[in-house]
Amino acid sequence: MASKSTTISDIAKRLNVSTSTVSRALNGSKLVAEEVRKRVVQEAKKMGYAPNPIAVALKTGKTKTIGMIVPLINRNYFVEAIAGVESVIYDAGYDLIIASSGNFYERERKIVESLAQGKVVGVIAAVAAETTDYSHYRNLIDKGVPIVMFDRLMPLDGMSSVVQDDFQGAYNATRHLLEQGCRKIFHYRGLQNVSMWNAREKGYRQAMADAGITVQKGWVHTALTTPEEGERYARKLLAKGDIPDGILFSGDFAAKAAMEVFTENGVRIPEDVAIVGFVNEPWDKYLTPPLSSIEQFPYDIGKEAARLMLRAIEGGKPRKIVLDTELIIRQSSKKLK
């Protein structure tokens, strides 16, 4: 007799079909041929599969709640993304549970495990910076719970995603610094297990290569994009006496902190070092000087993530969407008048 822990993935392997096909068949989706549906149902009974609470809730209508996991709840990007999700799912008759991982793996794992206990019909998530083991998300997929990634990607199949074009954004920002006459351009990157920070570094390196400039050892710095780390970075450069003529930061909080340290120590912005950030925080335009940055349109990303989730709940195939970014040029990077 089969174990009660039999999953959709087990059934899919036995029948040599995808987990999404099994999930749709068990949920009565019209996208699955009747012959296939019968085979799946028969095999599920044979293996002792017990429908998860989420699938039951979908059929009974007892809950219509979507979970959303963000790394940080106090960042404008994620606040705007949440607002975008809400603008779509509430009109569709769904509720939203929001949880913050704090960028910690263990907290994220516990959140996902909690949501998997029949609390939600789908999960929209931006993976935590600490996370390199994605088995908790894999478990959701195996249970037939649709997942939509936003902002940050995970190396897992069977889920939809919507992200900004981080590569092109970083490329455009670096090209802008080059056009301002910068040649020794440093890049402050985030942790490289996070897809967006990895893509930004690639964009920076490609722009430098296209300009015929070799990125030297020490030009790329890796750290969390927090104010504390940004300040530490600036002080390190000052101590070494190694101030570049341009810096591309992967986050505005780190850029702002570094600018304050530079200014306090007589380094002029943009005359001595031109600076571009990423995210285009609302306060960028009020800094001295105002900070150039990459606008990522998080509200639109949230809306697209919600639409992908509704599509996934109805049995639609996974889709991957990449939205354009926009370079907002302000005084922090304008060396040339």
Secondary structure, 3 states (H helix, E strand, C coil): CCCCCCCHHHHHHHHCCCHHHHHHHHCCCCCCCHHHHHHHHHHHHHCCCCCCHHHHHHHHCCCCEEEEEECCCCCHHHHHHHHHHHHHHCCCCCEEEEEECCCCHHHHHHHHHHHCCCCCCEEEECCCCCCCCCHHHHHHHHCCCCEEEECCCCCCCCCEEEEECHHHHHHHHHHHHHHCCCCCEEEEECCCCCHHHHHHHHHHHHHHHHCCCCCCCCCEEECCCCHHHHHHHHHHHHHHCCCCCEEEECCHHHHHHHHHHHHHCCCCCCCCCEEEEEECCCCHHHCCCCCEEEECCHHHHHHHHHHHHHHHHCCCCCCEEEECCEEECCHHHCCCC
